[in-house]
Amino acid sequence: MSYQYLELEQKNQVVTVWLNRAELHNAFNTQVIEELDTCFTALNTRDDVRVVILAGRGKSFSAGADLNWMKQAGQASKDDNEADALKLAKMLKSLATLKQPTIARVHGIAFGGGMGLASACDICVASFDAKFATSEVRLGLAPSTISPYVIRAIGARQASRYFLTAERISAEQAQNIGLVHEVCSAEDLDQKIDEIVQALLLGGPEAQAASKQLIQLVDQQELTEQLLLETAQHIAHVRQGAEAKNGLTAFLNKQSPDWIKTAV
């Protein structure tokens, strides 16, 4: 499938999705959102893809929403305005619920929706020059559709500050508050990501997909009898699968499981 604002690169079992609107710092409008949603939906069906990296061409990861697009949406009817916002919300969910592990490769700015994209990925690696912000309030807006993912990443207490102040957050600060996992020089960004990719390829793809579902199941839940039952049902289902049987047998026989044999 061809895209106007995205570039896809595949190297073995790893796909990098490049935001390619560099002249506008990869800000997104309706078409960019639709292309991202289509792309993530398609990737979710592919068993030949083990890891998805989200990156930005040019000087920035993503400046978030195109302000001209936001202004036009605000001037539209209530129904059209809500439908437009829902497209963004669904795209972020498509990213957050991909079965494959996802890595945000952040350099330059990741403001507003760009910070939302980084937060919706499972792992975030940033260069020292990266800057994050939930900048919406300075435009008279709120970080509504990105809020589930940013709050999940940094917690409500940190969101209470940054949603309200819209302060810029350095890469080091972002790591301290839980948004970023690794910080490195721009020159080492791809090497650091590759190290994480290699670690991911050692895990079973079905087990990783199940683990992502498990986080969504357990996060912020009380330790009720129902939650205990659901987690028990979860592992019971996973360990009955062919992948788990292969992994356990391989470990006990001191062999490599099938998914590593195919990770060439």
C-alpha positions as CSV (number, residue, x, y, z in Angstrom):
1,M,0.0,0.0,0.0
2,S,1.3,3.5,-0.9
3,Y,1.0,6.4,1.4
4,Q,1.5,10.2,0.9
5,Y,2.7,11.0,4.4
6,L,4.2,7.7,5.6
7,E,7.2,5.6,4.5
8,L,7.5,2.0,5.6
9,E,10.8,0.2,5.7
10,Q,11.1,-3.5,6.5
11,K,14.3,-5.2,7.6
12,N,13.7,-8.8,8.2
13,Q,11.0,-8.9,10.9
14,V,11.2,-5.3,11.9
15,V,9.1,-2.5,10.2
16,T,9.8,1.2,10.7
17,V,6.9,3.5,10.1
18,W,8.3,6.9,9.2
19,L,6.2,10.0,9.5
20,N,7.1,11.9,6.4
21,R,5.8,15.4,6.6
22,A,9.2,16.9,7.5
23,E,8.5,20.4,6.3
24,L,5.7,20.7,9.0
25,H,7.6,18.7,11.7
26,N,5.4,15.7,11.0
27,A,2.3,17.4,12.2
28,F,-0.8,15.4,11.5
29,N,-4.1,16.3,9.8
30,T,-7.0,14.1,8.8
31,Q,-5.1,12.3,6.0
32,V,-2.0,11.6,8.2
33,I,-4.3,10.2,10.9
34,E,-6.2,8.0,8.4
35,E,-2.9,6.7,6.9
36,L,-1.5,5.9,10.3
37,D,-4.7,4.1,11.3
38,T,-4.7,2.1,8.0
39,C,-1.1,1.3,8.5
40,F,-1.4,0.1,12.1
41,T,-4.5,-2.0,11.2
42,A,-2.6,-3.7,8.4
43,L,0.5,-4.4,10.5
44,N,-1.7,-6.0,13.2
45,T,-2.6,-8.8,10.7
46,R,1.0,-9.6,9.7
47,D,2.7,-12.5,11.3
48,D,6.0,-11.7,9.5
49,V,6.4,-8.5,11.5
50,R,7.7,-8.9,15.0
51,V,8.5,-5.3,16.0
52,V,7.2,-1.9,14.8
53,I,9.2,1.2,15.2
54,L,7.6,4.6,14.9
55,A,9.9,7.5,13.7
56,G,9.9,10.9,12.1
57,R,11.7,12.2,9.1
58,G,13.5,15.6,9.3
59,K,14.2,17.6,12.4
60,S,11.4,16.3,14.6
61,F,9.5,13.2,15.7
62,S,6.1,15.0,15.5
63,A,4.8,18.5,16.4
64,G,1.4,16.9,17.0
65,A,-1.7,18.2,15.4
66,D,-1.6,20.6,12.4
67,L,-3.0,23.8,13.9
68,N,-4.8,24.7,10.6
69,W,-6.6,21.4,10.7
70,M,-7.5,21.9,14.4
71,K,-8.9,25.3,13.7
72,Q,-11.0,24.0,10.8
73,A,-12.3,21.1,13.0
74,G,-13.3,23.6,15.7
75,Q,-15.3,25.6,13.3
76,A,-17.1,22.5,11.9
77,S,-20.5,21.3,13.2
78,K,-20.6,19.5,16.6
79,D,-21.1,16.1,14.9
80,D,-18.3,16.7,12.3
81,N,-16.0,18.0,15.0
82,E,-16.6,14.9,17.2
83,A,-16.2,12.5,14.3
84,D,-12.9,14.2,13.4
85,A,-11.6,13.9,16.9
86,L,-12.7,10.2,17.1
87,K,-10.5,9.4,14.1
88,L,-7.5,10.5,16.1
89,A,-8.6,8.6,19.2
90,K,-9.1,5.4,17.2
91,M,-5.7,5.8,15.5
92,L,-4.0,6.1,18.8
93,K,-5.9,3.0,20.1
94,S,-4.8,1.1,16.9
95,L,-1.2,1.9,17.8
96,A,-1.5,1.2,21.5
97,T,-3.2,-2.2,20.8
98,L,-0.9,-3.5,18.1
99,K,0.0,-7.1,18.8
100,Q,3.6,-6.4,18.0
101,P,5.9,-4.6,20.5
102,T,6.2,-1.0,19.4
103,I,9.1,1.5,19.9
104,A,8.9,5.2,19.6
105,R,12.2,6.6,18.1
106,V,12.0,10.3,19.3
107,H,14.3,13.1,18.3
108,G,13.6,16.8,18.1
109,I,10.1,17.8,19.3
110,A,7.3,15.5,20.4
111,F,4.5,18.0,21.3
112,G,0.8,17.5,21.9
113,G,-0.3,14.6,19.7
114,G,3.4,13.7,19.1
115,M,3.8,13.1,22.8
116,G,0.6,11.0,22.5
117,L,2.2,8.9,19.8
118,A,5.3,8.3,21.9
119,S,3.2,7.4,25.0
120,A,1.0,5.0,23.0
121,C,4.1,3.0,22.0
122,D,5.2,0.2,24.4
123,I,8.8,1.5,24.5
124,C,10.2,5.0,24.0
125,V,13.8,5.8,23.2
126,A,14.8,9.5,22.8
127,S,17.9,11.4,21.9
128,F,19.3,14.0,24.3
129,D,17.9,16.8,22.1
130,A,14.3,15.5,22.3
131,K,11.7,17.8,23.9
132,F,8.2,16.7,25.0
133,A,5.1,18.8,25.9
134,T,1.4,18.6,26.3
135,S,1.1,22.0,24.9
136,E,-2.6,22.2,24.3
137,V,-3.6,24.6,27.1
138,R,-1.5,27.3,25.6
139,L,-3.7,27.1,22.6
140,G,-6.9,27.1,24.6
141,L,-7.3,23.3,24.1
142,A,-7.0,20.2,26.2
143,P,-4.9,17.0,25.6
144,S,-8.1,14.9,25.4
145,T,-7.5,12.1,23.0
146,I,-3.9,11.5,24.1
147,S,-4.7,11.6,27.8
148,P,-5.3,7.8,28.3
149,Y,-1.8,7.1,27.0
150,V,0.1,10.0,28.5
151,I,-1.5,9.4,32.0
152,R,-0.7,5.7,31.6
153,A,2.9,6.6,30.9
154,I,3.6,9.3,33.5
155,G,0.8,8.9,36.0
156,A,-1.9,11.3,37.1
157,R,0.3,13.2,39.5
158,Q,2.8,14.2,36.8
159,A,0.0,14.9,34.3
160,S,-1.5,17.3,36.9
161,R,1.6,19.5,36.3
162,Y,2.3,19.1,32.7
163,F,-1.3,19.1,31.3
164,L,-1.8,22.4,33.1
165,T,1.6,24.2,32.6
166,A,2.4,22.9,29.1
167,E,6.1,23.1,30.1
168,R,8.6,21.6,27.8
169,I,10.1,18.4,29.2
170,S,13.7,17.5,28.4
171,A,14.6,13.9,27.5
172,E,16.2,13.4,30.9
173,Q,13.1,14.7,32.6
174,A,10.9,12.5,30.5
175,Q,12.9,9.5,31.6
176,N,12.6,10.5,35.2
177,I,8.8,10.7,35.0
178,G,8.5,7.4,33.2
179,L,7.7,8.5,29.6
180,V,11.1,7.6,28.1
181,H,12.9,4.3,28.8
182,E,16.3,5.1,27.3
183,V,18.1,8.4,26.4
184,C,21.2,8.5,24.2
185,S,22.9,10.7,21.7
186,A,21.3,11.2,18.3
187,E,24.2,9.2,16.8
188,D,23.5,6.2,19.0
189,L,19.7,6.3,18.7
190,D,19.4,3.5,16.1
191,Q,22.0,1.3,17.9
192,K,20.2,1.6,21.2
193,I,16.9,0.7,19.5
194,D,18.5,-2.2,17.8
195,E,19.7,-3.5,21.1
196,I,16.1,-3.4,22.3
197,V,14.9,-5.0,19.1
198,Q,17.3,-7.9,19.6
199,A,16.0,-8.5,23.1
200,L,12.4,-8.4,21.8
201,L,13.1,-11.0,19.1
202,L,14.2,-13.5,21.9
203,G,10.6,-13.5,23.2
204,G,7.7,-15.5,21.7
205,P,5.4,-13.3,19.6
206,E,2.2,-14.8,20.9
207,A,3.5,-14.5,24.5
208,Q,4.4,-10.8,23.9
209,A,0.9,-10.1,22.4
210,A,-0.6,-11.8,25.5
211,S,1.6,-9.8,27.8
212,K,0.5,-6.6,26.2
213,Q,-3.1,-7.6,26.8
214,L,-2.2,-8.6,30.4
215,I,-1.0,-5.1,31.1
216,Q,-4.2,-3.6,29.9
217,L,-6.2,-6.1,32.0
218,V,-4.3,-5.5,35.2
219,D,-3.3,-1.8,35.1
220,Q,-5.0,0.3,37.8
221,Q,-7.3,-2.6,38.9
222,E,-8.0,-3.5,42.5
223,L,-6.9,-6.9,43.6
224,T,-10.4,-8.4,43.6
225,E,-11.3,-12.0,43.3
226,Q,-12.5,-11.3,39.7
227,L,-9.0,-9.9,38.8
228,L,-7.3,-13.0,40.3
229,L,-9.6,-15.2,38.2
230,E,-9.0,-13.2,35.0
231,T,-5.2,-13.4,35.5
232,A,-5.4,-17.1,36.2
233,Q,-7.6,-17.6,33.0
234,H,-5.1,-15.5,31.1
235,I,-2.0,-17.7,31.9
236,A,-4.0,-20.9,31.5
237,H,-4.9,-19.9,28.0
238,V,-1.4,-18.8,27.1
239,R,0.3,-22.0,28.3
240,Q,-2.1,-24.2,26.4
241,G,-0.9,-22.6,23.2
242,A,1.5,-24.2,20.7
243,E,4.1,-21.4,21.2
244,A,4.3,-21.9,25.0
245,K,4.6,-25.7,24.5
246,N,7.4,-25.1,22.0
247,G,9.1,-22.6,24.3
248,L,9.0,-24.8,27.4
249,T,10.2,-27.9,25.5
250,A,13.0,-26.0,23.9
251,F,14.2,-24.6,27.2
252,L,14.1,-28.0,29.0
253,N,16.0,-29.5,26.1
254,K,18.5,-26.6,26.0
255,Q,17.4,-25.7,22.4
256,S,16.3,-22.5,20.7
257,P,12.5,-22.1,20.3
258,D,11.1,-21.9,16.8
259,W,10.6,-18.1,16.9
260,I,14.3,-17.5,17.4
261,K,15.2,-20.0,14.7
262,T,13.1,-17.9,12.3
263,A,14.4,-14.5,13.5
264,V,17.1,-14.1,10.9
